[in-house]
Amino acid sequence: MRTAAAGIGTSLDEATTCTELTRAAVRLAGGGAAVLRRVGDTFSGYDSVTGDADLLPDARWATAVALDAGTPAADHWADPWLSRPLGDRTRPALCTPLTSGSDQYGVLVCAREGTAFARAEAEQLALLAEHAASHIRHAREYEELNRTAGDLQRALLAEPGRPHPNLDVAIRYLPAGGRVLVGGDWCETVRLHFGRTLLVVGDVMGHGLEAAVDMNAYRSSLRYIAASELPPHRVLRQLDDIAAAEADRRPATCLLVRVDPGRGQVTLASAGHLPPALITRGGRTALLRVPVGPPLGTGFGGYESATHQFEPDEALVLFTDGLVEHRDEDIDRSLHRLADLHFTPAVGVDSLLESILNRLDARHAEDDVAVLAARPHPRPGGSGPEAVQAQAEG
């Protein structure tokens, strides 16, 4: 019995749990078994059928039994045995509720030829059903949390950034394993004065609703601070101060890249984040050097900026570690895999991102992936007086 119960609830997937339950029931009692899943006051047809499906009573009969019984204790369902006549024979059929506390999640229906179900068998099946119901409850709670976090993440990611027209930007977000549950990975663009745009990629530690909420807090603070036109390292310093003052705020890594197409420059600062990749005019990939400070929320500060040349026919790629990391692999080797990629010169940013995601197999990544690509195309006349721009940089 313990072995049978141990095989139920191996995942947080309701359908998998139901299948594990019916398999255990058939191993225990023989014949055939299925589940009528309940959502609200509605029962599904037979799901997770195992064994001989022809032995099962009509699903409408089993549904009627379930509705008539309401939400009783298991003993009421087990005695007397529920059966139906088939010609000149009777096939024993047992309906056992999937209940956890006061909630019912469906009915386990078992049937076989000939011998009626003994009380000991019915009690064992009831225990298996109760065990499965507990896992189904957790699965539904997990699904609801996923849905809430997913709705929040989609709403946040749907907010359009506002890069200047002199910068083409594309963004992709891929949850690990294609799951609904999301975490704290994000990309952002903030429009600055004089044709400059601040590109941002960040990763809040952890997953789920809490990480998504903290991610939103970091984004809100970032937009407010960036509006003051501070250089990237000073933006990180203020973000770190704000986050460190909130005891419940999760730490986050973050990379800021201020793009200035008029000057052909990018200025970078990192809070514990991986460096960006530069796709050169010849289609080769290089990782830009950037001083790395501690993650945001630690209160340690110590951020610095670095400036690199950035030409119109080059592209920048900012990403979270899920794009490159593999479990039990050194991060330098992971980054080398990205740096080995070659591309068609001057390929569009959307095509560039799709190529990177496909060639690094990012849709099967072990962690969430957020990635941003940007390519400048400055308009004639530059982006503004350099003296005023230098004053704004502080």
GIMOVEN-V647984 format. One record per run of one state. SS is the DSSP state (@ for helix, = for strand, . for the rest). FROM is the first residue (numbers start at 1). LEN is the number of residues. Records with the same first field share a line. If there is no record, write none. Layout:
SS = FROM-LEN, FROM-LEN
//
This chain:
. = 1-1, 7-7, 30-2, 40-2, 52-1, 56-3, 70-4, 79-4, 87-2, 101-2, 112-7, 159-8, 175-1, 179-4, 192-4, 227-5, 245-7, 261-4, 272-5, 280-5, 288-4, 294-2, 297-9, 310-5, 320-1, 324-7, 340-9, 360-2, 365-4, 377-9, 394-1
@ = 2-5, 14-16, 53-3, 59-11, 74-5, 119-40, 176-3, 208-19, 232-13, 321-3, 331-9, 349-11, 362-3, 386-8
= = 32-8, 42-10, 83-4, 89-12, 103-9, 167-8, 183-9, 196-12, 252-9, 265-7, 277-3, 285-3, 292-2, 296-1, 306-4, 315-5, 369-8
//
